[in-house]
Amino acid sequence: MTLSATDYAFVQKLLVERAAIRIGPEQQYLVRSRLEPIAKQTGLPSLQALVEQLRREPYGALHLQVVEAMTTNETSFFRDVHPFAALKNVVLPEIIARKGHVQTLRVWSAACSTGQEPYSLAMLFAETPALARWDVRITATDFARGPLEKAQRGCYNALEVGRGLPARMLATHFERAGTAFQVRAQVRSMIEWQQLNLAGRWPMMPIFDIVFMRNVLIYFEPASNQSILANVRAVVHPQSYLFLGSTENMLGLNVGFESSTVGKTMLYRPTTRKA
């Protein structure tokens, strides 16, 4: 099943308007692989029929299902390793020393997908003795409901825990759940889950000390990135840290952050004045 140029343009426009996600003309294969199952589940004979139905109906559950299907949910525990090393060896010691008796830590894992990133953060914090008496809270958000529901359950199969998770951490922070592995309650209790469209209106959020927004901005238009990062700037502490993906940067964006390098990781911190 393939889409005509007109139908493909409709899908492109839907994604940009509802989630600020951009797909190029060369990504027909991706659209087919993500949307053909929806057409079949809905009882429609083709992708063309799916698009026709989307056109006929006001924005609703089917449109949302299509947009969610097109979001990328590729992730793993301790993905890329280096950002977590920078967090453990540089960022956390600095925050702990600076805060002194104010023993609170607020962290945001944006676009958390199926939860491996926030659980990686929670395990790292749980294994940091200096944080033992701290009030540590992780806010984990994602646009798609399905991955977020899986993340909340904290239950992963053998293949999933085998991607990036050290065996020692598996033994310490997981328990068997049939043939799968579930994150222990102590780690799960550190995380609050919330559905959030980064390109839409944001709810009230706490002031964060650390933000992980990795491998997200590459899917958005530059104007959306400008808006998203400006919103991030408004919800972070003046001495906070922002982690982006290794292929992402803020070139050409005036959003009130400056960069520094720690090992193989680029970190971003608020400038003294907001942009």
ChimeraX attribute file (.defattr): number of C-alpha atoms within 10 A of each C-alpha:
attribute: neighborCount
match mode: 1-to-1
recipient: residues
	/A:1	10
	/A:2	14
	/A:3	17
	/A:4	10
	/A:5	9
	/A:6	10
	/A:7	18
	/A:8	21
	/A:9	15
	/A:10	15
	/A:11	22
	/A:12	18
	/A:13	16
	/A:14	20
	/A:15	22
	/A:16	17
	/A:17	13
	/A:18	15
	/A:19	22
	/A:20	23
	/A:21	22
	/A:22	16
	/A:23	21
	/A:24	9
	/A:25	10
	/A:26	8
	/A:27	10
	/A:28	13
	/A:29	11
	/A:30	11
	/A:31	20
	/A:32	16
	/A:33	13
	/A:34	16
	/A:35	20
	/A:36	18
	/A:37	14
	/A:38	19
	/A:39	19
	/A:40	13
	/A:41	9
	/A:42	11
	/A:43	11
	/A:44	15
	/A:45	12
	/A:46	17
	/A:47	23
	/A:48	17
	/A:49	15
	/A:50	22
	/A:51	20
	/A:52	13
	/A:53	14
	/A:54	18
	/A:55	14
	/A:56	8
	/A:57	11
	/A:58	10
	/A:59	12
	/A:60	9
	/A:61	10
	/A:62	16
	/A:63	21
	/A:64	18
	/A:65	15
	/A:66	21
	/A:67	21
	/A:68	19
	/A:69	18
	/A:70	20
	/A:71	19
	/A:72	13
	/A:73	16
	/A:74	9
	/A:75	18
	/A:76	19
	/A:77	20
	/A:78	21
	/A:79	16
	/A:80	14
	/A:81	12
	/A:82	16
	/A:83	24
	/A:84	19
	/A:85	17
	/A:86	19
	/A:87	21
	/A:88	17
	/A:89	12
	/A:90	13
	/A:91	19
	/A:92	20
	/A:93	13
	/A:94	13
	/A:95	18
	/A:96	17
	/A:97	10
	/A:98	11
	/A:99	11
	/A:100	9
	/A:101	9
	/A:102	10
	/A:103	15
	/A:104	16
	/A:105	20
	/A:106	18
	/A:107	25
	/A:108	26
	/A:109	24
	/A:110	24
	/A:111	28
	/A:112	30
	/A:113	27
	/A:114	26
	/A:115	29
	/A:116	23
	/A:117	24
	/A:118	31
	/A:119	25
	/A:120	20
	/A:121	24
	/A:122	23
	/A:123	20
	/A:124	17
	/A:125	21
	/A:126	17
	/A:127	13
	/A:128	13
	/A:129	9
	/A:130	14
	/A:131	16
	/A:132	12
	/A:133	9
	/A:134	15
	/A:135	12
	/A:136	18
	/A:137	17
	/A:138	23
	/A:139	20
	/A:140	26
	/A:141	24
	/A:142	25
	/A:143	23
	/A:144	24
	/A:145	18
	/A:146	14
	/A:147	17
	/A:148	22
	/A:149	17
	/A:150	14
	/A:151	24
	/A:152	17
	/A:153	13
	/A:154	20
	/A:155	20
	/A:156	22
	/A:157	14
	/A:158	10
	/A:159	8
	/A:160	16
	/A:161	21
	/A:162	14
	/A:163	14
	/A:164	16
	/A:165	16
	/A:166	12
	/A:167	10
	/A:168	9
	/A:169	14
	/A:170	17
	/A:171	11
	/A:172	11
	/A:173	19
	/A:174	20
	/A:175	15
	/A:176	15
	/A:177	12
	/A:178	8
	/A:179	8
	/A:180	15
	/A:181	20
	/A:182	19
	/A:183	22
	/A:184	15
	/A:185	12
	/A:186	12
	/A:187	20
	/A:188	20
	/A:189	13
	/A:190	19
	/A:191	22
	/A:192	14
	/A:193	18
	/A:194	17
	/A:195	16
	/A:196	18
	/A:197	17
	/A:198	24
	/A:199	20
	/A:200	15
	/A:201	9
	/A:202	11
	/A:203	7
	/A:204	7
	/A:205	11
	/A:206	13
	/A:207	18
	/A:208	24
	/A:209	21
	/A:210	24
	/A:211	22
	/A:212	22
	/A:213	19
	/A:214	21
	/A:215	18
	/A:216	19
	/A:217	23
	/A:218	15
	/A:219	16
	/A:220	20
	/A:221	15
	/A:222	15
	/A:223	10
	/A:224	19
	/A:225	21
	/A:226	18
	/A:227	17
	/A:228	18
	/A:229	20
	/A:230	18
	/A:231	16
	/A:232	20
	/A:233	23
	/A:234	16
	/A:235	16
	/A:236	23
	/A:237	16
	/A:238	17
	/A:239	15
	/A:240	20
	/A:241	23
	/A:242	25
	/A:243	23
	/A:244	20
	/A:245	18
	/A:246	14
	/A:247	9
	/A:248	15
	/A:249	16
	/A:250	18
	/A:251	6
	/A:252	8
	/A:253	16
	/A:254	14
	/A:255	21
	/A:256	19
	/A:257	22
	/A:258	14
	/A:259	14
	/A:260	10
	/A:261	10
	/A:262	15
	/A:263	11
	/A:264	12
	/A:265	20
	/A:266	19
	/A:267	21
	/A:268	20
	/A:269	20
	/A:270	22
	/A:271	15
	/A:272	11
	/A:273	8
	/A:274	13
	/A:275	12
